[in-house]
Amino acid sequence: MRVSEAATAFATHLTQVRRLSAATVRAYRSDLADLSSATADADIRNVDLEALREWLWRATQRGDARSTLARRTAAVRSFFTWAAETGVVSVDPSLRLVAPKRGRTLPAVASADAMRVLLDEARDAALGGDPIRLRDSAILELLYGSGMRVSELCGLAVDDVDLDRGTARVVGKGDKERVVPFGAPARDAVAAYLRRARPALVARTERPGPALFRSVRGAALGPRAVYELVSRVLAPVIGAQTVGPHAFRHSAATHLLDGGADLRAVQEILGHASLGTTQIYTHVSAERLTATYRLAHPRA
């Protein structure tokens, strides 16, 4: 069996058995497609440890980030573990493959004051009643107010949002469902969007569907459109060239902890499987406190 054929079967296993998210499966397929290309789509039984090391070395020479190399190592390990368990290969060559250590990078975070100004500007722009501006204001408020992922936001149906309780039912990684709270500004923005904008957008398509957020043409809104929106409004605030919707999630988590929220509660809101993932935001808060101390304390 060629590497590409095995990779296709493995992707089916990830989707149907392990039930991983579509984004994760795409990332694995991309990594394995690169492996297939590097090995000239060899018979998977002929791919040994040296071939895998050569593959990672080439990625290093290209300048791939350590996080990318670590992800590729994890992908190929998972791939060959599956291949060994299913009898596709008799020996797993990835057992001794060492991933490069990942450097800890702190997520980009906007200050609470900057977020307040940004969201107020979006709300004021929506006062004229333009459907897209009403939609954008609701998206920004909901991303920051709930800390949900962009995939979770795009997957929301109208019935998933309970405006009376201020909660949204989202489906996260691994098809795990959770309920996240959001505040009054997000509730008001979503209510205005549902009342004054969504009907006009839905009227532009012959397939309305249940999706909460709609595109200019009335179709269900995709992650790319949300990324472009967030990048446009947040990049100038953070001072980075590329900023995605995750920056809203990072900011929400950091501000919750700055305000005294329990780490476990923030873990539940964000839908992190591991508390260790959530703990990175305590480092962000510590960095901000240290910077403030150095600026303000006479003995700093």
Helices and strands as residue ranges (DSSP letters): H 3-16, H 22-38, G 44-46, H 49-62, H 66-85, H 112-126, H 131-146, H 150-154, G 158-160, E 161-162, E 167-171, G 173-175, E 177-181, H 184-196, H 198-202, H 223-238, H 246-258, H 263-270, H 275-278, H 280-296
